[in-house]
Amino acid sequence: RFAGGDSFDMTFGSAQSAIGLYIHIGFESLLFDNDITLTTNTGLVANLSANADQQLLDGEAYFIGLYSDSAADAFTSVSFSSFPEDYYFNVDDITFAQMSSPPGAVSEPSSLILLSLALGGLIRLRKSTC
């Protein structure tokens, strides 16, 4: 269980491109926009929105996450921080992901073969109609 003002860091063995987690807060506490922040070592920042994502039997759940589709923004550590107020919360379902490699490009020899076949077909069609 965490209290307002608590923070922690996460370090990864390889570069990540996305992270997300849920904040669970009971009905006795109240969160406001930007009370909780995720910051990566590459400068990406995500601030919590105070609109609950799920209503639970014992409180509310809020999702906070960030991602980048740029390899330059891939991160190896994340800092979690909370605004020092009178509230208590739990962190749940921490998920992170690496950027997948880009799909392979069409190889040039294959493109040239297809173009040659199409051109040959057009020439043959033209000769047969003359």
ZAFIRO-361353 format. One record per residue: residue in one letter; chain; x, y, z of N, C-alpha, C, O in turn. Coordinates in pm, 1 decimal, always signed. Example, Ala and Ser with C-alpha at 12.3 -4.5 7.8 and 13.67 -1.06 7.14 Angstrom:
residues 2
  resn  chain        nX        nY        nZ       caX       caY       caZ        cX        cY        cZ        oX        oY        oZ
     A      A   +1319.0    -569.0    +780.0   +1230.0    -450.0    +780.0   +1320.0    -330.0    +780.0   +1423.6    -331.9    +846.5
     S      A   +1285.0    -225.0    +708.0   +1367.0    -106.0    +714.0   +1290.0      +3.0    +787.0   +1340.9    +113.8    +803.9
END
This chain:
residues 130
  resn  chain        nX        nY        nZ       caX       caY       caZ        cX        cY        cZ        oX        oY        oZ
     R      A     +85.2    -117.8      +0.0      +0.0      +0.0      +0.0     +89.3    +123.5      +0.0    +184.2    +133.4     +77.8
     F      A     +57.5    +216.1     -87.6    +132.8    +340.2    -100.2     +50.7    +456.4     -46.5     -72.2    +450.4     -41.5
     A      A    +119.5    +561.2      -7.0     +54.1    +684.4     +37.6     +95.8    +797.1     -55.5    +200.2    +790.2    -120.4
     G      A     +13.2    +900.9     -61.2     +47.6   +1017.1    -141.4    +187.4   +1065.5    -106.7    +221.5   +1077.6     +11.0
     G      A    +268.5   +1093.2    -207.9    +406.8   +1134.6    -188.0    +506.5   +1022.6    -208.5    +625.9   +1048.9    -223.3
     D      A    +460.3    +896.8    -209.8    +550.4    +783.7    -233.4    +593.1    +779.1    -379.6    +522.4    +826.9    -468.3
     S      A    +709.7    +720.8    -402.5    +759.6    +704.9    -538.6    +845.5    +578.9    -545.9    +888.8    +526.3    -443.4
     F      A    +869.4    +531.5    -666.6    +959.7    +419.2    -687.7   +1009.9    +423.4    -831.7    +951.8    +489.7    -917.6
     D      A   +1119.2    +351.0    -856.0   +1179.0    +343.4    -989.3   +1178.4    +199.1   -1036.6   +1188.2    +106.1    -956.6
     M      A   +1166.8    +181.4   -1169.1   +1176.2     +50.3   -1231.9   +1286.4     +58.0   -1336.5   +1292.3    +153.4   -1414.0
     T      A   +1374.5     -43.0   -1338.9   +1481.9     -48.8   -1436.5   +1467.1    -178.1   -1516.0   +1437.1    -283.4   -1459.8
     F      A   +1488.4    -169.5   -1646.9   +1472.5    -283.1   -1736.5   +1607.3    -321.5   -1795.8   +1692.8    -235.6   -1817.1
     G      A   +1626.2    -448.6   -1822.1   +1751.2    -496.9   -1878.8   +1768.7    -462.8   -2025.5   +1880.4    -465.8   -2077.1
     S      A   +1659.6    -430.5   -2093.3   +1665.7    -390.5   -2234.5   +1566.8    -276.0   -2256.7   +1477.1    -253.0   -2175.6
     A      A   +1584.9    -205.7   -2366.6   +1501.1     -88.4   -2395.6   +1355.5    -129.3   -2417.5   +1327.3    -228.5   -2484.7
     Q      A   +1264.8     -53.0   -2360.9   +1120.9     -75.8   -2371.8   +1058.0     +39.6   -2449.2   +1113.8    +149.1   -2455.8
     S      A    +940.9     +13.4   -2507.6    +871.9    +119.9   -2580.4    +734.2    +150.3   -2521.2    +668.8    +245.2   -2564.4
     A      A    +689.2     +72.1   -2423.7    +557.7     +96.6   -2363.7    +554.0     +45.4   -2220.6    +618.5     -53.5   -2186.0
     I      A    +476.7    +115.4   -2138.7    +451.5     +70.7   -2001.2    +313.7    +121.2   -1959.9    +271.8    +230.7   -1997.7
     G      A    +245.7     +40.6   -1883.0    +115.4     +80.3   -1831.2     +88.8     +10.2   -1699.9    +143.6     -96.9   -1673.9
     L      A      +5.0     +70.1   -1617.2     -30.3      +9.6   -1488.8    -161.3     +69.4   -1438.1    -204.6    +175.6   -1482.8
     Y      A    -221.5      +0.2   -1345.8    -344.0     +48.4   -1282.2    -314.3     +97.9   -1141.8    -230.8     +42.0   -1070.7
     I      A    -383.5    +202.9   -1103.6    -381.1    +256.8    -968.0    -516.6    +224.1    -907.4    -620.1    +261.3    -962.6
     H      A    -516.4    +155.8    -795.8    -640.1    +122.3    -725.5    -649.7    +210.4    -601.8    -558.4    +214.2    -519.4
     I      A    -760.5    +280.2    -590.2    -778.8    +371.1    -477.6    -916.5    +345.8    -416.5   -1015.1    +328.6    -488.1
     G      A    -921.9    +343.9    -284.5   -1047.9    +319.4    -214.5   -1138.8    +441.3    -217.0   -1096.7    +551.1    -253.5
     F      A   -1263.3    +420.7    -178.0   -1361.6    +529.3    -178.6   -1327.1    +639.4     -79.0   -1373.2    +752.6     -93.8
     E      A   -1245.9    +607.4     +23.4   -1212.8    +707.8    +124.9   -1111.4    +809.2     +74.8   -1090.2    +912.2    +138.8
     S      A   -1047.9    +781.6     -39.6    -945.5    +870.4     -94.6    -995.3    +934.6    -223.1   -1091.7    +888.4    -284.1
     L      A    -928.5   +1040.7    -262.7    -967.0   +1113.3    -382.3    -842.5   +1152.6    -461.0    -749.3   +1211.2    -406.0
     L      A    -841.5   +1119.7    -590.4    -730.4   +1156.9    -677.6    -771.2   +1273.7    -766.0    -888.2   +1288.8    -801.3
     F      A    -673.6   +1355.8    -801.0    -694.6   +1467.0    -892.9    -603.5   +1449.4   -1013.9    -506.0   +1374.6   -1008.1
     D      A    -635.4   +1518.6   -1123.9    -548.4   +1515.7   -1241.2    -404.4   +1545.4   -1199.5    -379.2   +1632.4   -1116.1
     N      A    -312.1   +1472.7   -1258.1    -167.9   +1491.7   -1239.7    -116.1   +1454.9   -1100.7      -1.4   +1486.6   -1068.8
     D      A    -196.7   +1389.1   -1017.0    -147.2   +1345.6    -885.8     -40.8   +1236.7    -898.6     +44.9   +1222.4    -811.3
     I      A     -46.5   +1160.3   -1007.4     +48.8   +1051.4   -1027.2    +113.3   +1067.9   -1164.6     +45.4   +1097.8   -1262.8
     T      A    +245.6   +1048.0   -1170.5    +321.5   +1070.4   -1293.3    +418.0    +955.6   -1318.6    +480.1    +903.5   -1225.9
     L      A    +429.9    +917.0   -1444.9    +533.7    +825.1   -1491.7    +630.2    +906.1   -1576.8    +587.3    +982.7   -1663.1
     T      A    +760.0    +890.0   -1553.6    +860.8    +960.9   -1631.0    +970.4    +862.3   -1670.3   +1023.3    +790.6   -1585.4
     T      A   +1004.3    +858.6   -1799.4   +1110.2    +768.5   -1845.7   +1244.9    +839.3   -1844.6   +1252.1    +961.9   -1837.0
     N      A   +1351.2    +760.6   -1852.2   +1485.6    +819.1   -1857.7   +1511.7    +891.5   -1989.5   +1611.5    +962.7   -2001.2
     T      A   +1423.6    +874.8   -2089.9   +1439.0    +947.6   -2216.4   +1350.1   +1071.0   -2222.8   +1345.6   +1139.1   -2325.2
     G      A   +1279.2   +1100.3   -2113.5   +1201.7   +1223.0   -2106.4   +1054.1   +1211.5   -2136.9    +984.1   +1312.7   -2133.1
     L      A   +1002.5   +1091.5   -2167.3    +858.4   +1075.8   -2187.0    +787.9   +1089.4   -2052.9    +837.1   +1039.9   -1951.6
     V      A    +672.9   +1156.5   -2051.7    +598.6   +1178.8   -1927.5    +451.2   +1147.3   -1950.0    +393.5   +1185.8   -2051.6
     A      A    +390.7   +1076.9   -1854.5    +246.7   +1052.5   -1855.0    +191.6   +1097.0   -1720.1    +246.3   +1062.5   -1615.3
     N      A     +83.4   +1173.7   -1723.5     +17.2   +1219.2   -1601.3    -118.6   +1152.8   -1589.9    -188.5   +1134.2   -1689.6
     L      A    -155.2   +1117.7   -1468.9    -282.3   +1051.1   -1442.6    -398.8   +1144.8   -1469.4    -395.2   +1262.3   -1433.0
     S      A    -501.9   +1091.6   -1533.1    -628.8   +1162.3   -1545.5    -717.5   +1115.6   -1430.8    -720.8    +996.5   -1399.7
     A      A    -788.7   +1207.1   -1368.2    -870.2   +1172.6   -1252.1   -1003.8   +1109.1   -1289.3   -1091.0   +1095.3   -1203.6
     N      A   -1021.1   +1070.7   -1413.7   -1142.2    +999.4   -1455.1   -1117.0    +850.1   -1439.1   -1032.6    +793.0   -1508.1
     A      A   -1189.9    +787.8   -1348.7   -1169.4    +645.7   -1320.8   -1200.1    +562.3   -1444.6   -1296.1    +589.5   -1516.7
     D      A   -1117.9    +460.8   -1468.4   -1139.5    +370.4   -1580.5   -1233.1    +256.3   -1543.4   -1302.7    +201.9   -1629.3
     Q      A   -1234.8    +220.1   -1415.1   -1321.5    +111.7   -1369.1   -1373.7    +142.1   -1230.2   -1300.2    +190.4   -1144.0
     Q      A   -1500.7    +113.5   -1209.3   -1559.5    +120.8   -1075.7   -1548.8     -18.1   -1014.7   -1591.8    -116.3   -1075.2
     L      A   -1492.1     -26.5    -896.0   -1473.5    -153.5    -827.0   -1563.6    -158.6    -704.1   -1619.0     -56.5    -663.4
     L      A   -1578.1    -274.8    -646.0   -1659.8    -287.9    -525.9   -1602.5    -210.1    -407.6   -1676.5    -163.2    -321.1
     D      A   -1469.8    -196.8    -405.0   -1405.4    -129.2    -292.2   -1332.8      -0.5    -332.0   -1245.6     +46.4    -258.8
     G      A   -1367.9     +57.0    -447.7   -1303.6    +181.3    -489.6   -1305.6    +198.5    -639.5   -1400.5    +159.3    -707.4
     E      A   -1199.0    +258.1    -690.2   -1189.7    +285.4    -832.9   -1050.7    +247.3    -884.1    -954.0    +243.3    -808.0
     A      A   -1042.7    +219.3   -1014.7    -915.5    +188.2   -1078.6    -889.5    +290.6   -1188.0    -978.6    +324.8   -1265.7
     Y      A    -765.8    +338.6   -1192.6    -722.0    +437.1   -1290.5    -605.3    +379.1   -1368.0    -515.1    +319.5   -1309.1
     F      A    -606.1    +395.6   -1498.5    -494.9    +347.5   -1581.1    -402.9    +464.4   -1614.2    -448.6    +574.5   -1644.7
     I      A    -273.8    +438.7   -1607.8    -174.4    +535.8   -1653.1     -71.1    +459.0   -1733.3     -26.7    +351.5   -1692.9
     G      A     -33.5    +514.8   -1846.9     +64.3    +447.8   -1930.7    +121.5    +541.4   -2034.3     +72.2    +652.3   -2055.0
     L      A    +225.5    +495.2   -2098.4    +285.5    +571.3   -2207.1    +352.9    +476.6   -2303.4    +389.0    +364.4   -2267.8
     Y      A    +369.6    +523.2   -2426.3    +439.2    +443.9   -2526.9    +503.5    +537.5   -2627.5    +470.8    +655.9   -2635.4
     S      A    +594.5    +482.2   -2703.1    +657.5    +556.3   -2811.0    +679.0    +461.8   -2927.3    +716.9    +346.3   -2908.0
     D      A    +655.0    +510.2   -3047.9    +684.2    +429.1   -3165.3    +817.5    +469.8   -3228.5    +848.1    +431.5   -3341.5
     S      A    +895.0    +546.9   -3154.9   +1026.9    +590.2   -3200.6   +1135.5    +517.9   -3121.6   +1133.3    +516.6   -2998.5
     A      A   +1229.4    +458.5   -3192.4   +1339.6    +388.7   -3124.4   +1421.7    +485.4   -3039.6   +1481.8    +445.0   -2940.0
     A      A   +1424.7    +612.6   -3078.3   +1501.3    +712.7   -3002.3   +1441.8    +736.9   -2863.8   +1512.9    +780.5   -2773.3
     D      A   +1312.6    +709.4   -2846.1   +1247.1    +730.5   -2717.0   +1236.2    +603.3   -2634.0   +1178.8    +606.2   -2525.1
     A      A   +1290.0    +491.4   -2682.9   +1287.0    +367.8   -2604.9   +1358.4    +393.5   -2472.3   +1458.6    +464.9   -2468.5
     F      A   +1307.8    +336.3   -2365.3   +1358.4    +368.1   -2231.7   +1403.0    +243.2   -2157.3   +1355.4    +132.8   -2183.9
     T      A   +1495.6    +262.7   -2063.5   +1544.1    +151.9   -1981.2   +1507.2    +169.3   -1834.4   +1533.4     +80.5   -1753.3
     S      A   +1446.4    +283.3   -1799.0   +1399.1    +301.0   -1661.6   +1279.5    +396.4   -1659.6   +1263.4    +481.5   -1747.1
     V      A   +1196.7    +379.1   -1557.0   +1076.3    +460.5   -1538.1   +1068.9    +500.4   -1391.9   +1094.2    +419.0   -1303.0
     S      A   +1034.3    +624.9   -1367.5   +1011.3    +673.5   -1230.9    +862.0    +695.5   -1211.1    +795.9    +759.7   -1292.7
     F      A    +810.9    +642.2   -1103.6    +671.2    +658.5   -1064.4    +671.0    +754.2    -946.4    +742.2    +731.8    -848.5
     S      A    +592.0    +860.4    -954.3    +585.1    +954.0    -842.3    +440.7    +995.1    -817.1    +358.1    +995.2    -908.4
     S      A    +411.4   +1029.6    -693.1    +276.5   +1071.1    -655.2    +282.7   +1200.8    -575.9    +377.3   +1225.9    -501.3
     F      A    +180.0   +1282.0    -593.8    +171.6   +1411.2    -526.0    +148.4   +1388.5    -376.7     +66.0   +1305.0    -339.7
     P      A    +219.5   +1461.3    -290.5    +206.2   +1439.6    -145.0     +76.0   +1497.7     -89.0     +70.4   +1613.1     -46.5
     E      A     -26.5   +1415.7     -90.4    -156.6   +1451.0     -32.9    -202.0   +1335.3     +55.1    -132.3   +1234.7     +68.0
     D      A    -317.2   +1350.3    +114.2    -372.3   +1250.4    +204.4    -456.7   +1148.3    +127.9    -579.5   +1155.9    +129.4
     Y      A    -390.9   +1052.4     +60.6    -460.6    +943.4      -6.9    -372.1    +819.1      -5.3    -250.2    +827.6      +9.6
     Y      A    -435.9    +704.4     -20.9    -366.9    +575.7     -22.9    -406.0    +502.4    -149.8    -519.1    +514.7    -196.8
     F      A    -311.5    +425.2    -205.9    -339.9    +355.6    -330.5    -253.1    +231.4    -342.3    -153.2    +216.3    -271.9
     N      A    -292.9    +143.8    -431.9    -215.8     +25.1    -468.2    -182.4     +32.7    -617.1    -256.7     +93.0    -694.5
     V      A     -72.6     -27.3    -656.3     -33.3     -36.5    -796.3     -54.6    -180.9    -839.5     -17.1    -273.8    -768.1
     D      A    -115.4    -199.6    -957.4    -150.5    -334.0   -1001.5    -128.6    -347.9   -1152.0    -131.2    -249.3   -1225.6
     D      A    -107.4    -469.0   -1195.7     -99.6    -504.8   -1337.8      +0.2    -419.7   -1415.5     -36.0    -359.2   -1516.4
     I      A    +122.7    -414.2   -1370.9    +226.4    -341.0   -1444.7    +261.6    -422.3   -1569.7    +297.1    -539.9   -1561.2
     T      A    +251.0    -357.6   -1684.4    +278.2    -421.9   -1812.6    +375.5    -335.2   -1891.2    +363.1    -212.8   -1892.4
     F      A    +471.9    -398.0   -1956.6    +565.0    -323.3   -2040.0    +592.5    -403.9   -2165.8    +572.3    -525.3   -2168.6
     A      A    +639.4    -334.4   -2271.4    +662.1    -401.6   -2399.0    +776.4    -336.7   -2475.2    +802.0    -216.7   -2464.7
     Q      A    +844.1    -421.1   -2552.5    +949.4    -372.4   -2641.1    +889.2    -344.6   -2777.5    +788.7    -404.5   -2815.8
     M      A    +951.6    -253.2   -2850.4    +909.0    -222.6   -2986.1    +942.6    -342.5   -3074.4   +1053.5    -395.8   -3069.8
     S      A    +845.6    -383.3   -3154.0    +873.7    -492.3   -3246.0    +953.3    -438.2   -3364.4    +944.8    -320.0   -3397.8
     S      A   +1028.6    -524.2   -3425.5   +1108.9    -479.3   -3539.4   +1016.2    -446.8   -3655.6    +909.9    -507.4   -3668.8
     P      A   +1055.4    -351.7   -3740.1    +969.6    -312.6   -3852.7    +953.9    -427.7   -3951.0   +1043.8    -510.7   -3964.5
     P      A    +840.1    -433.1   -4019.7    +820.5    -540.5   -4117.5    +924.0    -532.8   -4228.3    +971.5    -424.7   -4263.2
     G      A    +958.1    -647.9   -4282.9   +1059.2    -652.1   -4388.9   +1012.3    -581.6   -4515.4    +894.5    -588.4   -4550.5
     A      A   +1101.7    -515.7   -4582.1   +1069.9    -446.3   -4705.6   +1068.4    -546.4   -4820.8   +1129.9    -652.8   -4813.4
     V      A    +996.8    -510.3   -4927.5    +995.2    -594.3   -5046.3   +1133.7    -586.7   -5108.5   +1187.1    -478.3   -5132.3
     S      A   +1190.2    -702.2   -5134.1   +1325.2    -702.1   -5189.9   +1323.3    -651.0   -5333.2   +1227.3    -675.1   -5406.5
     E      A   +1426.7    -582.0   -5372.9   +1436.3    -520.7   -5505.7   +1437.2    -624.0   -5618.5   +1370.0    -601.2   -5719.1
     P      A   +1509.4    -736.5   -5608.1   +1507.2    -833.8   -5718.2   +1366.3    -884.6   -5748.0   +1331.4    -902.7   -5864.7
     S      A   +1285.9    -907.5   -5646.6   +1149.1    -955.0   -5669.5   +1067.3    -851.2   -5743.8    +990.0    -885.5   -5833.2
     S      A   +1083.2    -727.0   -5708.6   +1010.1    -619.9   -5775.1   +1050.4    -610.6   -5921.6    +965.3    -593.2   -6008.8
     L      A   +1181.2    -622.3   -5948.8   +1228.9    -614.8   -6086.8   +1177.3    -732.1   -6171.0   +1144.4    -714.0   -6288.3
     I      A   +1170.3    -849.6   -6113.3   +1119.4    -966.4   -6186.2    +972.5    -945.7   -6221.1    +931.5    -972.1   -6334.1
     L      A    +893.2    -898.9   -6125.2    +751.5    -874.1   -6152.5    +733.1    -767.6   -6259.3    +648.2    -782.0   -6347.3
     L      A    +811.0    -661.7   -6252.5    +803.0    -555.9   -6352.1    +841.5    -608.0   -6490.6    +776.9    -573.4   -6589.5
     S      A    +944.8    -689.7   -6498.7    +988.9    -747.6   -6625.6    +881.4    -837.7   -6685.5    +855.4    -831.7   -6805.6
     L      A    +818.7    -921.6   -6602.1    +711.8   -1009.2   -6651.0    +593.5    -929.4   -6703.4    +536.4    -963.6   -6807.0
     A      A    +556.2    -822.9   -6632.4    +444.4    -739.2   -6676.1    +477.5    -670.8   -6808.3    +393.4    -666.5   -6898.1
     L      A    +597.2    -618.0   -6821.4    +639.0    -550.6   -6943.4    +643.7    -650.3   -7059.8    +599.9    -618.8   -7170.4
     G      A    +696.7    -770.2   -7034.5    +700.8    -874.0   -7137.7    +560.8    -912.4   -7183.1    +537.8    -933.9   -7302.1
     G      A    +468.6    -921.1   -7090.6    +330.1    -953.0   -7125.0    +266.8    -845.1   -7210.2    +191.7    -876.0   -7302.8
     L      A    +295.0    -720.5   -7181.4    +240.1    -610.7   -7261.4    +297.5    -611.9   -7403.5    +224.5    -590.2   -7500.2
     I      A    +428.3    -637.2   -7415.7    +491.1    -643.1   -7548.3    +431.4    -757.6   -7629.3    +400.6    -740.5   -7747.2
     R      A    +414.8    -873.5   -7567.4    +358.6    -989.8   -7637.1    +214.5    -962.4   -7679.7    +173.5   -1000.5   -7789.4
     L      A    +137.6    -896.1   -7592.7      -1.1    -863.7   -7624.3      -5.3    -767.7   -7743.8     -88.9    -782.8   -7832.9
     R      A     +84.0    -670.3   -7745.2     +87.3    -571.9   -7854.2    +123.2    -638.8   -7986.9     +63.6    -607.3   -8090.0
     K      A    +221.5    -732.3   -7985.3    +262.7    -801.4   -8109.8    +151.4    -889.7   -8162.4    +135.5    -902.8   -8283.8
     S      A     +74.0    -950.4   -8073.9     -30.9   -1040.3   -8119.4    -149.9    -964.6   -8178.4    -225.4   -1022.3   -8256.6
     T      A    -168.8    -838.6   -8143.6    -279.9    -760.2   -8195.5    -243.4    -687.0   -8323.1    -332.2    -632.0   -8388.3
     C      A    -115.1    -683.8   -8362.1     -71.9    -612.4   -8483.4     -74.5    -699.7   -8603.3     -41.1    -654.8   -8713.0
END
